[in-house]
Amino acid sequence: MYLISVRFLELCAVLEPGKAPKMDKSAILNDAIRAVDELRSESQKLKESNESLQEKIKELKAEKNELRDEKQKLKVEKESLEQQIKFLNARPSLVPHPPVIPATALSTFTAAQGQAAGQKLMMPVIGYPGFPMWQFMPPSNIDTSDDPKSCPPVA
């Protein structure tokens, strides 16, 4: 009998630390039942939270794998486009470069043109018959706003 009373006092001290021990055994058992129920409820909530987090982890891993695959595809596509650009830049031009003008002819031409243009020096433009010169100009210098007026479309 003495051992059971000591155990009830220990149980009371665990349930309500720092308070004076209760001597009523039914009150101690009620407090113990309440504490066990609270612990079970908290345990169930933690299990549900754990399951929810495990599902979220699975979803994130699947999304991570999808993003990894997409990144790999984009990397392959980027490398393919870089190869195409290198190939296009390495191809020789179909139109030959303009011939080199001898310095004497250039100086004679610029001197004659400078006298005619009021002493303004101008570089000669060498064209190829049948080849338009716009292909040698950067795209930002080409003004195409008046093209429909000067060259109407042929029906």
Backbone as CSV, one residue per row, in Angstrom:
resi,resn,N_x,N_y,N_z,CA_x,CA_y,CA_z,C_x,C_y,C_z
1,MET,0.815,-1.176,0.000,0.000,0.000,0.000,0.874,1.262,0.000
2,TYR,1.902,1.242,0.764,2.807,2.389,0.854,3.414,2.699,-0.515
3,LEU,3.812,1.679,-1.282,4.424,1.856,-2.597,3.465,2.531,-3.580
4,ILE,2.209,2.172,-3.534,1.214,2.781,-4.438,1.038,4.255,-4.089
5,SER,1.013,4.606,-2.854,0.860,5.997,-2.443,2.050,6.830,-2.903
6,VAL,3.248,6.265,-2.799,4.454,6.973,-3.258,4.391,7.185,-4.778
7,ARG,3.935,6.171,-5.489,3.836,6.293,-6.954,2.798,7.352,-7.350
8,PHE,1.709,7.448,-6.636,0.711,8.482,-6.921,1.300,9.865,-6.685
9,LEU,2.092,10.012,-5.640,2.746,11.302,-5.378,3.752,11.643,-6.475
10,GLU,4.494,10.659,-6.970,5.439,10.895,-8.074,4.683,11.290,-9.343
11,LEU,3.567,10.610,-9.604,2.751,10.944,-10.780,2.201,12.359,-10.670
12,CYS,1.766,12.748,-9.518,1.254,14.105,-9.295,2.361,15.139,-9.506
13,ALA,3.571,14.822,-9.056,4.703,15.750,-9.222,5.088,15.898,-10.694
14,VAL,4.935,14.818,-11.476,5.251,14.886,-12.905,4.183,15.676,-13.651
15,LEU,2.927,15.493,-13.275,1.834,16.174,-13.962,1.803,17.658,-13.664
16,GLU,2.053,18.034,-12.438,2.020,19.445,-12.041,3.281,19.768,-11.240
17,PRO,4.404,19.980,-11.938,5.639,20.260,-11.203,5.562,21.615,-10.497
18,GLY,6.099,21.659,-9.305,6.154,22.909,-8.548,4.928,23.169,-7.699
19,LYS,3.859,22.412,-7.865,2.665,22.613,-7.046,2.676,21.617,-5.891
20,ALA,1.891,21.918,-4.946,1.776,21.014,-3.802,1.100,19.724,-4.254
21,PRO,1.607,18.577,-3.862,1.023,17.313,-4.318,-0.394,17.117,-3.796
22,LYS,-1.253,16.578,-4.686,-2.626,16.270,-4.306,-2.639,14.924,-3.594
23,MET,-3.547,14.795,-2.696,-3.643,13.537,-1.971,-4.804,12.692,-2.494
24,ASP,-5.677,13.298,-3.291,-6.826,12.584,-3.831,-6.379,11.765,-5.035
25,LYS,-6.479,10.466,-4.953,-5.991,9.580,-6.010,-6.831,9.705,-7.273
26,SER,-8.126,9.905,-7.138,-8.967,10.052,-8.337,-8.617,11.331,-9.097
27,ALA,-8.299,12.442,-8.405,-7.902,13.694,-9.058,-6.576,13.506,-9.790
28,ILE,-5.658,12.775,-9.178,-4.357,12.497,-9.812,-4.575,11.674,-11.073
29,LEU,-5.451,10.650,-10.994,-5.730,9.823,-12.181,-6.429,10.626,-13.273
30,ASN,-7.344,11.506,-12.896,-8.003,12.373,-13.900,-6.989,13.278,-14.594
31,ASP,-6.068,13.881,-13.849,-5.025,14.725,-14.438,-4.127,13.902,-15.375
32,ALA,-3.836,12.679,-14.970,-2.984,11.819,-15.813,-3.703,11.465,-17.109
33,ILE,-4.979,11.163,-17.007,-5.763,10.836,-18.219,-5.818,12.050,-19.143
34,ARG,-6.062,13.240,-18.583,-6.095,14.471,-19.390,-4.753,14.705,-20.086
35,ALA,-3.655,14.531,-19.384,-2.320,14.739,-19.958,-2.040,13.729,-21.065
36,VAL,-2.423,12.478,-20.869,-2.203,11.450,-21.895,-3.039,11.766,-23.143
37,ASP,-4.297,12.211,-22.938,-5.139,12.578,-24.087,-4.541,13.752,-24.866
38,GLU,-4.038,14.744,-24.144,-3.405,15.892,-24.808,-2.181,15.450,-25.601
39,LEU,-1.388,14.568,-25.021,-0.193,14.078,-25.719,-0.568,13.268,-26.959
40,ARG,-1.634,12.454,-26.856,-2.089,11.704,-28.032,-2.564,12.638,-29.136
41,SER,-3.327,13.650,-28.754,-3.828,14.623,-29.741,-2.666,15.347,-30.422
42,GLU,-1.709,15.773,-29.624,-0.532,16.463,-30.192,0.266,15.525,-31.088
43,SER,0.383,14.265,-30.685,1.093,13.269,-31.490,0.393,13.078,-32.833
44,GLN,-0.944,13.018,-32.836,-1.702,12.842,-34.073,-1.515,14.049,-34.999
45,LYS,-1.560,15.250,-34.419,-1.347,16.463,-35.230,0.046,16.456,-35.860
46,LEU,1.041,16.037,-35.104,2.409,15.998,-35.629,2.551,14.953,-36.735
47,LYS,1.865,13.823,-36.589,1.902,12.797,-37.644,1.281,13.336,-38.927
48,GLU,0.135,14.024,-38.815,-0.526,14.591,-39.993,0.353,15.661,-40.646
49,SER,0.979,16.481,-39.815,1.881,17.509,-40.333,3.071,16.871,-41.052
50,ASN,3.597,15.791,-40.478,4.723,15.086,-41.087,4.322,14.516,-42.453
51,GLU,3.134,13.894,-42.530,2.666,13.347,-43.807,2.496,14.445,-44.846
52,SER,1.938,15.575,-44.420,1.763,16.708,-45.333,3.113,17.204,-45.851
53,LEU,4.074,17.307,-44.959,5.405,17.767,-45.365,6.091,16.756,-46.285
54,GLN,5.884,15.464,-46.038,6.464,14.440,-46.912,5.882,14.552,-48.324
55,GLU,4.569,14.798,-48.442,3.942,14.984,-49.755,4.510,16.217,-50.451
56,LYS,4.683,17.281,-49.698,5.244,18.518,-50.260,6.671,18.272,-50.767
57,ILE,7.436,17.482,-50.017,8.807,17.155,-50.434,8.789,16.386,-51.741
58,LYS,7.864,15.420,-51.875,7.767,14.646,-53.117,7.428,15.549,-54.296
59,GLU,6.469,16.476,-54.090,6.095,17.408,-55.157,7.277,18.286,-55.554
60,LEU,8.009,18.792,-54.580,9.154,19.662,-54.873,10.270,18.906,-55.588
61,LYS,10.461,17.634,-55.216,11.480,16.836,-55.901,11.083,16.607,-57.356
62,ALA,9.790,16.337,-57.591,9.320,16.146,-58.968,9.510,17.433,-59.768
63,GLU,9.172,18.576,-59.180,9.341,19.858,-59.864,10.823,20.137,-60.131
64,LYS,11.661,19.800,-59.176,13.109,19.994,-59.339,13.621,19.170,-60.518
65,ASN,13.164,17.913,-60.622,13.591,17.060,-61.731,13.098,17.607,-63.067
66,GLU,11.861,18.119,-63.097,11.343,18.719,-64.329,12.183,19.930,-64.741
67,LEU,12.514,20.779,-63.759,13.323,21.960,-64.055,14.724,21.565,-64.511
68,ARG,15.272,20.514,-63.933,16.597,20.036,-64.341,16.552,19.560,-65.797
69,ASP,15.499,18.808,-66.154,15.363,18.338,-67.534,15.198,19.509,-68.501
70,GLU,14.370,20.497,-68.105,14.172,21.664,-68.964,15.470,22.445,-69.130
71,LYS,16.232,22.564,-68.052,17.519,23.266,-68.120,18.456,22.550,-69.095
72,GLN,18.478,21.221,-69.034,19.335,20.443,-69.926,18.922,20.643,-71.387
73,LYS,17.607,20.637,-71.645,17.123,20.856,-73.010,17.511,22.237,-73.505
74,LEU,17.354,23.257,-72.640,17.718,24.618,-73.026,19.214,24.740,-73.275
75,LYS,20.007,24.034,-72.499,21.462,24.071,-72.684,21.833,23.476,-74.044
76,VAL,21.201,22.346,-74.393,21.467,21.717,-75.694,21.032,22.645,-76.817
77,GLU,19.861,23.281,-76.661,19.374,24.206,-77.691,20.305,25.406,-77.824
78,LYS,20.805,25.919,-76.700,21.740,27.056,-76.732,23.013,26.674,-77.479
79,GLU,23.556,25.497,-77.173,24.772,25.056,-77.850,24.534,24.873,-79.348
80,SER,23.354,24.371,-79.710,23.027,24.207,-81.121,22.964,25.562,-81.826
81,LEU,22.328,26.544,-81.170,22.244,27.880,-81.766,23.622,28.525,-81.868
82,GLU,24.470,28.306,-80.870,25.825,28.851,-80.941,26.601,28.232,-82.098
83,GLN,26.423,26.941,-82.325,27.080,26.277,-83.452,26.576,26.851,-84.783
84,GLN,25.274,27.111,-84.864,24.721,27.680,-86.091,25.295,29.065,-86.344
85,ILE,25.422,29.860,-85.278,25.978,31.211,-85.427,27.433,31.132,-85.876
86,LYS,28.205,30.235,-85.275,29.602,30.070,-85.691,29.682,29.649,-87.153
87,PHE,28.791,28.750,-87.554,28.794,28.293,-88.942,28.452,29.432,-89.891
88,LEU,27.449,30.236,-89.536,27.057,31.351,-90.400,28.152,32.406,-90.475
89,ASN,28.843,32.641,-89.370,29.917,33.641,-89.372,31.158,33.137,-90.106
90,ALA,31.327,31.832,-90.181,32.517,31.275,-90.816,32.358,31.152,-92.329
91,ARG,31.130,31.207,-92.827,30.926,31.067,-94.282,31.495,32.276,-95.011
92,PRO,32.155,32.063,-96.156,32.672,33.201,-96.919,31.515,33.953,-97.585
93,SER,31.740,35.221,-97.771,30.731,36.074,-98.396,30.599,35.713,-99.873
94,LEU,29.391,35.783,-100.404,29.165,35.464,-101.814,29.601,36.599,-102.729
95,VAL,29.615,37.821,-102.212,30.010,38.980,-103.004,31.474,39.275,-102.691
96,PRO,32.311,39.376,-103.730,33.729,39.639,-103.465,33.943,41.044,-102.909
97,HIS,35.024,41.209,-102.188,35.371,42.522,-101.657,35.767,43.446,-102.797
98,PRO,35.578,44.757,-102.621,35.953,45.687,-103.692,37.464,45.652,-103.914
99,PRO,37.870,45.889,-105.158,39.306,45.862,-105.449,40.021,47.032,-104.772
100,VAL,41.289,46.840,-104.529,42.096,47.887,-103.911,42.429,48.925,-104.984
101,ILE,42.221,50.190,-104.655,42.498,51.279,-105.592,43.935,51.732,-105.368
102,PRO,44.714,51.839,-106.403,46.076,52.344,-106.217,46.042,53.744,-105.607
103,ALA,47.003,54.044,-104.763,47.042,55.323,-104.049,47.100,56.502,-105.009
104,THR,47.772,56.340,-106.141,47.868,57.461,-107.091,46.505,57.765,-107.689
105,ALA,45.747,56.730,-108.012,44.423,56.954,-108.593,43.490,57.567,-107.550
106,LEU,43.627,57.123,-106.310,42.784,57.650,-105.250,43.094,59.112,-104.996
107,SER,44.377,59.463,-104.951,44.731,60.855,-104.682,44.312,61.755,-105.833
108,THR,44.408,61.273,-107.072,43.978,62.063,-108.231,42.470,62.275,-108.180
109,PHE,41.738,61.206,-107.847,40.282,61.283,-107.802,39.824,62.227,-106.695
110,THR,40.426,62.110,-105.503,40.003,62.950,-104.382,40.392,64.399,-104.617
111,ALA,41.513,64.636,-105.261,41.914,66.013,-105.535,40.938,66.654,-106.513
112,ALA,40.562,65.933,-107.546,39.634,66.483,-108.532,38.256,66.679,-107.904
113,GLN,37.857,65.751,-107.089,36.541,65.856,-106.464,36.539,66.950,-105.408
114,GLY,37.670,67.115,-104.685,37.762,68.148,-103.657,37.670,69.538,-104.256
115,GLN,38.259,69.734,-105.441,38.180,71.034,-106.078,36.751,71.305,-106.538
116,ALA,36.063,70.268,-107.004,34.713,70.454,-107.512,33.711,70.641,-106.376
117,ALA,33.947,70.065,-105.226,32.995,70.129,-104.116,33.344,71.227,-103.134
118,GLY,34.072,72.186,-103.513,34.406,73.294,-102.625,35.407,72.895,-101.563
119,GLN,36.440,72.199,-101.977,37.537,71.779,-101.119,37.125,70.795,-100.024
120,LYS,35.978,70.129,-100.162,35.603,69.078,-99.224,36.090,67.754,-99.775
121,LEU,36.812,67.024,-98.940,37.311,65.736,-99.382,36.229,64.681,-99.213
122,MET,36.041,63.890,-100.247,35.051,62.824,-100.182,35.705,61.534,-100.649
123,MET,35.320,60.432,-100.022,35.838,59.130,-100.420,35.036,58.625,-101.616
124,PRO,35.699,58.010,-102.560,34.950,57.463,-103.692,34.176,56.215,-103.270
125,VAL,33.027,56.012,-103.871,32.224,54.829,-103.620,32.352,53.937,-104.845
126,ILE,32.891,52.762,-104.607,33.079,51.833,-105.711,31.921,50.860,-105.693
127,GLY,31.200,50.765,-106.753,30.063,49.863,-106.816,30.309,48.774,-107.837
128,TYR,29.565,47.751,-107.724,29.609,46.670,-108.695,28.377,46.797,-109.567
129,PRO,28.551,46.715,-110.844,27.364,46.810,-111.691,26.427,45.628,-111.399
130,GLY,25.185,45.949,-111.122,24.208,44.908,-110.857,24.137,44.479,-109.398
131,PHE,25.061,44.996,-108.559,25.035,44.635,-107.136,24.666,45.875,-106.323
132,PRO,23.620,45.806,-105.547,23.283,46.952,-104.694,24.315,47.089,-103.576
133,MET,24.539,48.305,-103.151,25.567,48.558,-102.151,25.027,48.505,-100.720
134,TRP,23.705,48.382,-100.531,23.147,48.360,-99.181,23.640,47.177,-98.370
135,GLN,24.080,46.126,-99.047,24.509,44.941,-98.309,25.795,45.175,-97.535
136,PHE,26.542,46.223,-97.895,27.781,46.528,-97.188,27.558,47.526,-96.047
137,MET,26.344,48.030,-95.926,26.041,49.028,-94.907,25.450,48.342,-93.677
138,PRO,25.716,48.869,-92.496,25.067,48.312,-91.306,23.559,48.552,-91.375
139,PRO,22.741,47.671,-90.819,21.291,47.807,-90.913,20.754,49.103,-90.322
140,SER,21.444,49.693,-89.351,20.951,50.922,-88.739,21.052,52.110,-89.688
141,ASN,21.887,52.034,-90.726,22.066,53.140,-91.664,21.125,53.058,-92.854
142,ILE,20.375,51.995,-92.991,19.512,51.829,-94.158,18.156,52.439,-93.855
143,ASP,17.754,53.438,-94.643,16.454,54.084,-94.477,15.509,53.511,-95.527
144,THR,14.510,52.797,-95.079,13.570,52.169,-96.011,12.198,52.829,-95.955
145,SER,12.099,54.006,-95.334,10.794,54.650,-95.184,10.215,55.131,-96.509
146,ASP,11.055,55.490,-97.483,10.567,55.997,-98.776,10.547,54.930,-99.861
147,ASP,10.832,53.685,-99.532,10.865,52.636,-100.546,9.543,52.449,-101.287
148,PRO,8.390,52.433,-100.623,7.142,52.239,-101.375,6.865,53.356,-102.360
149,LYS,7.359,54.578,-102.082,7.122,55.703,-103.004,8.055,55.608,-104.225
150,SER,9.334,55.308,-103.942,10.290,55.300,-105.048,10.237,54.022,-105.857
151,CYS,9.873,52.918,-105.260,9.800,51.643,-105.969,8.460,50.976,-105.632
152,PRO,7.391,51.333,-106.329,6.100,50.727,-105.989,6.111,49.243,-106.310
153,PRO,5.323,48.461,-105.557,5.311,47.029,-105.811,4.729,46.689,-107.173
154,VAL,5.264,45.659,-107.765,4.807,45.238,-109.087,3.698,44.219,-108.872
155,ALA,2.569,44.433,-109.605,1.439,43.534,-109.418,1.531,42.354,-110.377
